[in-house]
Amino acid sequence: MRVVFMGTPAFSVPSLRALTREHEVVLVVTRPDAVRSRGKRLEPSPVKVAAEELGLPVLETSRMTPEALDALRAADADVFCVAAYGCILPEAVLTMAPLGCVNVHASLLPRWRGAAPIQRSILAGDAETGVSIMRIGQGVDTGDYCAQAATTVAGKTADELTAELAEMGGELLVEVLPAIADGTAVWAVQDESKVTHAAKIAKEELRLDPAVSALENARRVLASSDAAPARCVLAGKPARVLAAVVSDASPVPAEGQITCAGKRVLLGCADGALELVSVKPDGKRAMPATAWVAGLQGKAGSWERLS
């Protein structure tokens, strides 16, 4: 099968690699080089890097210009496969390939339509999430789906869950493409009564807060990323919390207080304690929480939400 693939971040790469094993990928479309880390240099998208390693032709565009549409027509593909491309596709693209546009979405639709389904599933305390293979329509993630695969959420970071779902999505995509091609795929219409929306994560949402539960704070840490880190003020200084878990230690520190119980560093929350595992104080390297608290020389004190 002749395939045009559209994707940009690391999540997209397993789908591209899976398609390349099973089909003829005739064109890869990705967003242009951009500043993607803390440096100021332009960097290629992970999909562009992978496509070049695989020897595939690459089209870089952030919107469907007349030139981009011409390139898509010239590819003469049977199907367009999309995984986190990051561009709204016009009707001309959706109907160009005989088999249409098929998307790998990182949730069990209709739950978590939108930009941040993985982080939202963590923050909401979902027992499971997964991937859906869906048709792309005019609405955001509103299309019918023909296959889903699930995995558990608890205890996994956003990065871990993203990597797992990326692999699942790629394998599921190549598994169902033959059925899509021969018309035997069974498409399910999304139940609008069960829809939830996964809005982009704002940095403020992941700030840790002694006034909320230890579990809520732990979920914010799991859902955090370089783009939206879990941060707070520890002993008067801003810091990023890299890893933390709900603690069953006793006695529980008072809300907003920091205590040490053996080698455990505990933050008092509204209903219990959050145990710090690793932190990165602003301007310093990442370190185990025990090393951080040792540097305070017994003056741990209190913690608070970053304003």
Contacts in CASP RR format, 6 or more apart in sequence:
PFRMAT RR
TARGET T0000
AUTHOR 0000-0000-0000
METHOD contacts of the structure
MODEL  1
MRVVFMGTPAFSVPSLRALTREHEVVLVVTRPDAVRSRGKRLEPSPVKVA
AEELGLPVLETSRMTPEALDALRAADADVFCVAAYGCILPEAVLTMAPLG
CVNVHASLLPRWRGAAPIQRSILAGDAETGVSIMRIGQGVDTGDYCAQAA
TTVAGKTADELTAELAEMGGELLVEVLPAIADGTAVWAVQDESKVTHAAK
IAKEELRLDPAVSALENARRVLASSDAAPARCVLAGKPARVLAAVVSDAS
PVPAEGQITCAGKRVLLGCADGALELVSVKPDGKRAMPATAWVAGLQGKA
GSWERLS
1 23 0 8 1.000
1 24 0 8 1.000
1 78 0 8 1.000
1 79 0 8 1.000
1 177 0 8 1.000
1 181 0 8 1.000
2 23 0 8 1.000
2 24 0 8 1.000
2 26 0 8 1.000
2 75 0 8 1.000
2 76 0 8 1.000
2 77 0 8 1.000
2 78 0 8 1.000
2 79 0 8 1.000
3 19 0 8 1.000
3 23 0 8 1.000
3 24 0 8 1.000
3 25 0 8 1.000
3 26 0 8 1.000
3 77 0 8 1.000
3 78 0 8 1.000
3 79 0 8 1.000
3 80 0 8 1.000
3 81 0 8 1.000
4 25 0 8 1.000
4 26 0 8 1.000
4 27 0 8 1.000
4 28 0 8 1.000
4 29 0 8 1.000
4 72 0 8 1.000
4 75 0 8 1.000
4 77 0 8 1.000
4 79 0 8 1.000
4 80 0 8 1.000
4 81 0 8 1.000
4 97 0 8 1.000
5 15 0 8 1.000
5 16 0 8 1.000
5 19 0 8 1.000
5 25 0 8 1.000
5 27 0 8 1.000
5 28 0 8 1.000
5 29 0 8 1.000
5 47 0 8 1.000
5 80 0 8 1.000
5 81 0 8 1.000
5 82 0 8 1.000
5 83 0 8 1.000
6 28 0 8 1.000
6 29 0 8 1.000
6 30 0 8 1.000
6 80 0 8 1.000
6 81 0 8 1.000
6 82 0 8 1.000
6 83 0 8 1.000
6 85 0 8 1.000
6 87 0 8 1.000
6 89 0 8 1.000
7 15 0 8 1.000
7 16 0 8 1.000
7 28 0 8 1.000
7 29 0 8 1.000
7 30 0 8 1.000
7 31 0 8 1.000
7 45 0 8 1.000
7 47 0 8 1.000
7 82 0 8 1.000
7 83 0 8 1.000
7 84 0 8 1.000
7 85 0 8 1.000
7 86 0 8 1.000
8 30 0 8 1.000
8 31 0 8 1.000
8 45 0 8 1.000
8 46 0 8 1.000
8 47 0 8 1.000
8 84 0 8 1.000
8 85 0 8 1.000
8 86 0 8 1.000
9 45 0 8 1.000
9 46 0 8 1.000
9 47 0 8 1.000
9 84 0 8 1.000
10 46 0 8 1.000
10 162 0 8 1.000
10 163 0 8 1.000
10 166 0 8 1.000
11 83 0 8 1.000
11 84 0 8 1.000
11 106 0 8 1.000
11 162 0 8 1.000
11 165 0 8 1.000
11 166 0 8 1.000
12 46 0 8 1.000
12 47 0 8 1.000
12 83 0 8 1.000
12 84 0 8 1.000
12 85 0 8 1.000
12 104 0 8 1.000
12 166 0 8 1.000
13 46 0 8 1.000
13 47 0 8 1.000
13 50 0 8 1.000
13 166 0 8 1.000
14 166 0 8 1.000
14 167 0 8 1.000
14 169 0 8 1.000
14 170 0 8 1.000
14 171 0 8 1.000
15 81 0 8 1.000
15 83 0 8 1.000
15 104 0 8 1.000
15 166 0 8 1.000
15 169 0 8 1.000
15 170 0 8 1.000
15 173 0 8 1.000
16 25 0 8 1.000
16 28 0 8 1.000
16 47 0 8 1.000
16 50 0 8 1.000
16 51 0 8 1.000
16 54 0 8 1.000
16 83 0 8 1.000
17 50 0 8 1.000
17 54 0 8 1.000
17 170 0 8 1.000
18 169 0 8 1.000
18 170 0 8 1.000
18 171 0 8 1.000
18 173 0 8 1.000
18 174 0 8 1.000
19 25 0 8 1.000
19 81 0 8 1.000
19 170 0 8 1.000
19 173 0 8 1.000
19 174 0 8 1.000
20 54 0 8 1.000
20 56 0 8 1.000
21 174 0 8 1.000
22 174 0 8 1.000
22 177 0 8 1.000
23 174 0 8 1.000
23 177 0 8 1.000
25 54 0 8 1.000
25 56 0 8 1.000
26 57 0 8 1.000
26 75 0 8 1.000
26 76 0 8 1.000
26 77 0 8 1.000
27 56 0 8 1.000
27 57 0 8 1.000
27 58 0 8 1.000
27 59 0 8 1.000
27 71 0 8 1.000
27 72 0 8 1.000
27 75 0 8 1.000
27 77 0 8 1.000
28 47 0 8 1.000
28 48 0 8 1.000
28 51 0 8 1.000
28 56 0 8 1.000
28 57 0 8 1.000
28 58 0 8 1.000
28 59 0 8 1.000
29 58 0 8 1.000
29 59 0 8 1.000
29 60 0 8 1.000
29 61 0 8 1.000
29 68 0 8 1.000
29 72 0 8 1.000
29 85 0 8 1.000
30 45 0 8 1.000
30 47 0 8 1.000
30 48 0 8 1.000
30 51 0 8 1.000
30 58 0 8 1.000
30 59 0 8 1.000
30 60 0 8 1.000
30 85 0 8 1.000
31 45 0 8 1.000
31 60 0 8 1.000
31 61 0 8 1.000
31 62 0 8 1.000
31 85 0 8 1.000
31 86 0 8 1.000
31 87 0 8 1.000
32 60 0 8 1.000
32 61 0 8 1.000
32 62 0 8 1.000
33 42 0 8 1.000
33 43 0 8 1.000
33 44 0 8 1.000
33 45 0 8 1.000
33 48 0 8 1.000
33 60 0 8 1.000
34 42 0 8 1.000
34 43 0 8 1.000
34 45 0 8 1.000
35 41 0 8 1.000
35 42 0 8 1.000
35 43 0 8 1.000
36 43 0 8 1.000
36 45 0 8 1.000
37 43 0 8 1.000
37 226 0 8 1.000
38 226 0 8 1.000
44 52 0 8 1.000
48 58 0 8 1.000
48 60 0 8 1.000
51 57 0 8 1.000
51 58 0 8 1.000
52 58 0 8 1.000
59 68 0 8 1.000
59 71 0 8 1.000
61 67 0 8 1.000
61 68 0 8 1.000
61 87 0 8 1.000
62 87 0 8 1.000
63 87 0 8 1.000
64 87 0 8 1.000
64 89 0 8 1.000
64 90 0 8 1.000
64 92 0 8 1.000
64 93 0 8 1.000
69 92 0 8 1.000
69 93 0 8 1.000
69 96 0 8 1.000
72 80 0 8 1.000
72 93 0 8 1.000
72 96 0 8 1.000
73 96 0 8 1.000
77 97 0 8 1.000
78 97 0 8 1.000
78 98 0 8 1.000
78 99 0 8 1.000
78 181 0 8 1.000
79 97 0 8 1.000
79 98 0 8 1.000
79 99 0 8 1.000
79 100 0 8 1.000
79 101 0 8 1.000
79 102 0 8 1.000
79 177 0 8 1.000
79 180 0 8 1.000
79 181 0 8 1.000
80 93 0 8 1.000
80 96 0 8 1.000
80 97 0 8 1.000
80 100 0 8 1.000
80 101 0 8 1.000
80 102 0 8 1.000
81 101 0 8 1.000
81 102 0 8 1.000
81 103 0 8 1.000
81 104 0 8 1.000
81 173 0 8 1.000
81 177 0 8 1.000
82 89 0 8 1.000
82 101 0 8 1.000
82 102 0 8 1.000
82 103 0 8 1.000
82 104 0 8 1.000
82 136 0 8 1.000
83 103 0 8 1.000
83 104 0 8 1.000
83 166 0 8 1.000
83 169 0 8 1.000
83 170 0 8 1.000
83 173 0 8 1.000
84 104 0 8 1.000
84 106 0 8 1.000
89 101 0 8 1.000
89 136 0 8 1.000
91 138 0 8 1.000
93 101 0 8 1.000
94 100 0 8 1.000
94 101 0 8 1.000
94 136 0 8 1.000
94 137 0 8 1.000
94 138 0 8 1.000
99 180 0 8 1.000
99 181 0 8 1.000
100 135 0 8 1.000
100 136 0 8 1.000
101 135 0 8 1.000
101 136 0 8 1.000
101 137 0 8 1.000
102 133 0 8 1.000
102 134 0 8 1.000
102 135 0 8 1.000
102 136 0 8 1.000
102 173 0 8 1.000
102 177 0 8 1.000
102 180 0 8 1.000
103 133 0 8 1.000
103 134 0 8 1.000
103 135 0 8 1.000
103 136 0 8 1.000
103 141 0 8 1.000
104 131 0 8 1.000
104 132 0 8 1.000
104 133 0 8 1.000
104 169 0 8 1.000
104 170 0 8 1.000
104 172 0 8 1.000
104 173 0 8 1.000
105 117 0 8 1.000
105 131 0 8 1.000
105 132 0 8 1.000
105 133 0 8 1.000
105 134 0 8 1.000
105 141 0 8 1.000
105 145 0 8 1.000
106 117 0 8 1.000
106 118 0 8 1.000
106 129 0 8 1.000
106 130 0 8 1.000
106 131 0 8 1.000
106 162 0 8 1.000
106 165 0 8 1.000
106 166 0 8 1.000
107 113 0 8 1.000
107 117 0 8 1.000
107 118 0 8 1.000
107 121 0 8 1.000
107 129 0 8 1.000
107 130 0 8 1.000
107 131 0 8 1.000
107 132 0 8 1.000
107 198 0 8 1.000
108 128 0 8 1.000
108 129 0 8 1.000
108 130 0 8 1.000
108 131 0 8 1.000
108 132 0 8 1.000
108 148 0 8 1.000
108 150 0 8 1.000
109 132 0 8 1.000
109 134 0 8 1.000
109 141 0 8 1.000
109 143 0 8 1.000
109 145 0 8 1.000
109 148 0 8 1.000
109 190 0 8 1.000
110 190 0 8 1.000
110 191 0 8 1.000
110 192 0 8 1.000
110 194 0 8 1.000
110 195 0 8 1.000
110 196 0 8 1.000
111 117 0 8 1.000
111 121 0 8 1.000
111 126 0 8 1.000
111 129 0 8 1.000
111 194 0 8 1.000
111 195 0 8 1.000
111 196 0 8 1.000
112 120 0 8 1.000
112 121 0 8 1.000
112 129 0 8 1.000
112 196 0 8 1.000
112 197 0 8 1.000
112 198 0 8 1.000
113 140 0 8 1.000
113 141 0 8 1.000
113 142 0 8 1.000
113 195 0 8 1.000
113 196 0 8 1.000
113 197 0 8 1.000
113 198 0 8 1.000
114 140 0 8 1.000
114 141 0 8 1.000
114 197 0 8 1.000
114 198 0 8 1.000
114 199 0 8 1.000
115 198 0 8 1.000
115 199 0 8 1.000
115 200 0 8 1.000
116 198 0 8 1.000
116 199 0 8 1.000
116 200 0 8 1.000
116 201 0 8 1.000
117 129 0 8 1.000
117 198 0 8 1.000
118 129 0 8 1.000
118 158 0 8 1.000
118 161 0 8 1.000
118 162 0 8 1.000
118 165 0 8 1.000
119 158 0 8 1.000
119 198 0 8 1.000
119 201 0 8 1.000
119 223 0 8 1.000
119 225 0 8 1.000
119 228 0 8 1.000
120 196 0 8 1.000
120 198 0 8 1.000
120 199 0 8 1.000
120 201 0 8 1.000
121 129 0 8 1.000
121 153 0 8 1.000
121 161 0 8 1.000
122 153 0 8 1.000
122 156 0 8 1.000
122 158 0 8 1.000
122 161 0 8 1.000
122 219 0 8 1.000
122 222 0 8 1.000
122 223 0 8 1.000
123 205 0 8 1.000
123 219 0 8 1.000
123 220 0 8 1.000
123 223 0 8 1.000
125 153 0 8 1.000
125 154 0 8 1.000
125 219 0 8 1.000
126 153 0 8 1.000
127 152 0 8 1.000
127 153 0 8 1.000
127 154 0 8 1.000
128 150 0 8 1.000
128 151 0 8 1.000
128 152 0 8 1.000
128 153 0 8 1.000
129 150 0 8 1.000
129 151 0 8 1.000
129 153 0 8 1.000
129 161 0 8 1.000
129 165 0 8 1.000
130 148 0 8 1.000
130 149 0 8 1.000
130 150 0 8 1.000
130 151 0 8 1.000
130 165 0 8 1.000
130 168 0 8 1.000
131 148 0 8 1.000
131 149 0 8 1.000
131 165 0 8 1.000
131 168 0 8 1.000
131 169 0 8 1.000
131 172 0 8 1.000
132 145 0 8 1.000
132 147 0 8 1.000
132 148 0 8 1.000
133 145 0 8 1.000
133 146 0 8 1.000
133 147 0 8 1.000
133 148 0 8 1.000
133 169 0 8 1.000
133 172 0 8 1.000
133 173 0 8 1.000
133 176 0 8 1.000
134 141 0 8 1.000
134 143 0 8 1.000
134 144 0 8 1.000
134 145 0 8 1.000
134 146 0 8 1.000
135 143 0 8 1.000
135 144 0 8 1.000
135 145 0 8 1.000
135 146 0 8 1.000
135 187 0 8 1.000
136 143 0 8 1.000
137 143 0 8 1.000
142 190 0 8 1.000
143 190 0 8 1.000
144 187 0 8 1.000
144 188 0 8 1.000
144 189 0 8 1.000
144 190 0 8 1.000
145 187 0 8 1.000
145 188 0 8 1.000
145 190 0 8 1.000
146 176 0 8 1.000
146 179 0 8 1.000
146 180 0 8 1.000
146 185 0 8 1.000
146 186 0 8 1.000
146 187 0 8 1.000
146 188 0 8 1.000
147 172 0 8 1.000
147 175 0 8 1.000
147 176 0 8 1.000
147 185 0 8 1.000
148 172 0 8 1.000
149 168 0 8 1.000
149 169 0 8 1.000
149 172 0 8 1.000
151 161 0 8 1.000
151 164 0 8 1.000
151 165 0 8 1.000
151 168 0 8 1.000
153 161 0 8 1.000
155 222 0 8 1.000
156 164 0 8 1.000
156 222 0 8 1.000
157 222 0 8 1.000
157 223 0 8 1.000
157 224 0 8 1.000
158 222 0 8 1.000
158 223 0 8 1.000
158 224 0 8 1.000
158 225 0 8 1.000
159 225 0 8 1.000
176 185 0 8 1.000
179 185 0 8 1.000
201 223 0 8 1.000
201 227 0 8 1.000
201 228 0 8 1.000
202 228 0 8 1.000
203 228 0 8 1.000
203 229 0 8 1.000
203 231 0 8 1.000
205 220 0 8 1.000
205 228 0 8 1.000
206 220 0 8 1.000
206 223 0 8 1.000
206 224 0 8 1.000
206 228 0 8 1.000
206 229 0 8 1.000
206 230 0 8 1.000
206 231 0 8 1.000
207 220 0 8 1.000
207 230 0 8 1.000
207 231 0 8 1.000
207 232 0 8 1.000
207 305 0 8 1.000
207 306 0 8 1.000
208 217 0 8 1.000
208 220 0 8 1.000
208 221 0 8 1.000
208 230 0 8 1.000
208 231 0 8 1.000
208 232 0 8 1.000
208 241 0 8 1.000
208 267 0 8 1.000
208 274 0 8 1.000
208 303 0 8 1.000
208 305 0 8 1.000
208 306 0 8 1.000
209 217 0 8 1.000
209 232 0 8 1.000
209 305 0 8 1.000
210 255 0 8 1.000
210 256 0 8 1.000
210 267 0 8 1.000
210 268 0 8 1.000
210 269 0 8 1.000
210 270 0 8 1.000
210 303 0 8 1.000
210 304 0 8 1.000
210 305 0 8 1.000
211 255 0 8 1.000
211 270 0 8 1.000
211 305 0 8 1.000
212 269 0 8 1.000
212 270 0 8 1.000
213 269 0 8 1.000
213 270 0 8 1.000
213 271 0 8 1.000
213 272 0 8 1.000
214 246 0 8 1.000
214 247 0 8 1.000
214 267 0 8 1.000
214 268 0 8 1.000
214 269 0 8 1.000
214 270 0 8 1.000
214 271 0 8 1.000
214 272 0 8 1.000
214 273 0 8 1.000
214 274 0 8 1.000
215 246 0 8 1.000
217 230 0 8 1.000
217 244 0 8 1.000
217 267 0 8 1.000
217 269 0 8 1.000
217 274 0 8 1.000
218 244 0 8 1.000
218 245 0 8 1.000
218 246 0 8 1.000
218 274 0 8 1.000
220 230 0 8 1.000
221 230 0 8 1.000
221 241 0 8 1.000
221 242 0 8 1.000
221 243 0 8 1.000
221 244 0 8 1.000
223 230 0 8 1.000
224 230 0 8 1.000
224 240 0 8 1.000
224 241 0 8 1.000
229 240 0 8 1.000
230 240 0 8 1.000
230 241 0 8 1.000
230 242 0 8 1.000
230 244 0 8 1.000
231 238 0 8 1.000
231 239 0 8 1.000
231 240 0 8 1.000
231 241 0 8 1.000
231 306 0 8 1.000
232 238 0 8 1.000
232 239 0 8 1.000
232 241 0 8 1.000
232 303 0 8 1.000
232 304 0 8 1.000
232 305 0 8 1.000
232 306 0 8 1.000
233 239 0 8 1.000
233 303 0 8 1.000
233 304 0 8 1.000
233 305 0 8 1.000
233 306 0 8 1.000
234 258 0 8 1.000
234 279 0 8 1.000
234 281 0 8 1.000
234 292 0 8 1.000
234 303 0 8 1.000
235 258 0 8 1.000
235 296 0 8 1.000
235 299 0 8 1.000
235 300 0 8 1.000
235 301 0 8 1.000
235 302 0 8 1.000
235 303 0 8 1.000
236 302 0 8 1.000
236 303 0 8 1.000
236 304 0 8 1.000
237 281 0 8 1.000
237 282 0 8 1.000
238 281 0 8 1.000
238 282 0 8 1.000
238 306 0 8 1.000
239 279 0 8 1.000
239 280 0 8 1.000
239 281 0 8 1.000
239 282 0 8 1.000
239 292 0 8 1.000
240 279 0 8 1.000
240 280 0 8 1.000
240 282 0 8 1.000
241 276 0 8 1.000
241 278 0 8 1.000
241 279 0 8 1.000
242 277 0 8 1.000
242 278 0 8 1.000
242 279 0 8 1.000
242 280 0 8 1.000
242 286 0 8 1.000
243 276 0 8 1.000
243 277 0 8 1.000
243 278 0 8 1.000
244 267 0 8 1.000
244 274 0 8 1.000
244 275 0 8 1.000
244 276 0 8 1.000
244 277 0 8 1.000
245 274 0 8 1.000
245 275 0 8 1.000
245 277 0 8 1.000
246 272 0 8 1.000
246 273 0 8 1.000
246 274 0 8 1.000
246 275 0 8 1.000
247 264 0 8 1.000
247 266 0 8 1.000
247 272 0 8 1.000
247 273 0 8 1.000
247 274 0 8 1.000
247 275 0 8 1.000
249 261 0 8 1.000
249 264 0 8 1.000
249 266 0 8 1.000
249 273 0 8 1.000
249 275 0 8 1.000
252 266 0 8 1.000
252 268 0 8 1.000
252 272 0 8 1.000
252 273 0 8 1.000
253 259 0 8 1.000
253 266 0 8 1.000
253 267 0 8 1.000
253 268 0 8 1.000
253 273 0 8 1.000
254 268 0 8 1.000
255 268 0 8 1.000
255 269 0 8 1.000
255 270 0 8 1.000
256 267 0 8 1.000
256 268 0 8 1.000
256 269 0 8 1.000
256 302 0 8 1.000
256 303 0 8 1.000
256 304 0 8 1.000
257 267 0 8 1.000
257 268 0 8 1.000
257 301 0 8 1.000
257 302 0 8 1.000
257 303 0 8 1.000
258 265 0 8 1.000
258 266 0 8 1.000
258 267 0 8 1.000
258 268 0 8 1.000
258 293 0 8 1.000
258 300 0 8 1.000
258 301 0 8 1.000
258 302 0 8 1.000
258 303 0 8 1.000
259 265 0 8 1.000
259 266 0 8 1.000
259 268 0 8 1.000
259 300 0 8 1.000
260 266 0 8 1.000
260 293 0 8 1.000
260 300 0 8 1.000
263 290 0 8 1.000
264 275 0 8 1.000
265 275 0 8 1.000
265 276 0 8 1.000
265 289 0 8 1.000
265 290 0 8 1.000
265 292 0 8 1.000
265 293 0 8 1.000
265 300 0 8 1.000
266 273 0 8 1.000
266 274 0 8 1.000
266 275 0 8 1.000
266 276 0 8 1.000
267 273 0 8 1.000
267 274 0 8 1.000
267 275 0 8 1.000
267 276 0 8 1.000
267 303 0 8 1.000
268 274 0 8 1.000
268 303 0 8 1.000
275 289 0 8 1.000
276 289 0 8 1.000
276 292 0 8 1.000
276 293 0 8 1.000
277 288 0 8 1.000
277 289 0 8 1.000
278 286 0 8 1.000
278 287 0 8 1.000
278 288 0 8 1.000
278 289 0 8 1.000
279 286 0 8 1.000
279 287 0 8 1.000
279 289 0 8 1.000
279 292 0 8 1.000
280 286 0 8 1.000
280 287 0 8 1.000
281 287 0 8 1.000
281 292 0 8 1.000
293 300 0 8 1.000
END
